[in-house]
Amino acid sequence: MALSREDVLHIAQLARVGLTEEDVLKFQHQLSHILDQFEVLRAIDTEGVPPTNFALPLENVMRDDVVEPSYDVEAILANAPLREGNYFRVRRVLE
């Protein structure tokens, strides 16, 4: 799918990007190539392929139904520049 010069200028306006005439020609070619690649992908038969969220199988490492011991408070606060009891002491952010 070949983009026209006006299409590229419209996209640039939507993105609030200023383009030189050289940029318009370059992006006209590059964006047209990207759209051609989408046409190739659209031609692939994906019937029967289940939808996936991730390309790789992932597992959530946090489970809310299994209670596990936490880190030791002293070990976590050992390198704290300031602490107050079992908490990190930070400077006030709001006035």
N, C-alpha and C positions, 0 to 999 in steps of 0.2 A: 504494500500500500504506500504509494508515494504521497508525501505531504507537500502541500503548496507552501510558497513563501509566506502567504497570509496566515496559514495554519501555525507556522513556526512563530511568527510575530504575535499571534494571539496567545499561544502557550507562554511565550516570554512575558507578555503583559500580565497574564494570570499569575505567573511566578514572580512578578515585579523584578524582572531581570532586563537590564539593558544589553542590547546586542549590536555589534557592528555588522556591516553587510557581509563581511567574511564569516562571522559567526553564524549568521542566518543560513548561508550556504552549507557550512559544515554541519550544523545541527539538522538541517533539512535532510541531508544524506543519512546522518546517524540515527535520527528518530525514525525515518522511513525503514531503515534496516532493522531496528528493534521491532517495529510493527510487523515486518515481514516474518521475523522469527516467531512472533505470536501466532501468525497465520499457520506456520508449520506445526506449532504445538496444537492448534485447534484442529488440525487434520488428523491427529493421532486418535485412534479408537480407544476410548477409556471405558467402554461399556463392560460392566462386570468387575471393575476395579473398585474396591471399597475405598471410601474417602478416609484420609488420614490427617491427623493434626501435625505429626512430625514425620520426617523421613526415616528417623532412627527410633527404635523402641526405647522409650524413656520411662523411668519410674520416679514417682515422687518420693524423696528421701524422708519427708516429714509425714508422720502418720498421727492423726489426732485420736486414734483409738488405742494406741499403745503408749503407756507411760514409761519413760526412760529417765535414768538419773541425769541431772543437769551437771554443768561444770562446777567446780569448787569456787565459791565466792572469793576466797582469798587468792586463788590462782588468777582469777580474772582481774581483780583489783590490784594485783601486785605492781603493775607498771602504770597505774593511774597517776597522773600528775597531782591531782587533788581528789580526795575522797571524803565523804561524810557518812560514817557508819558503813553500811553495805551498799552505798550508792556512789556513782561518779559525781564529783562536785564540778559544776560548770558555771561560767559567768552568766549572769542574767542577760537574756537576749532582748526582752521587751523592756520598755521604759516604765 
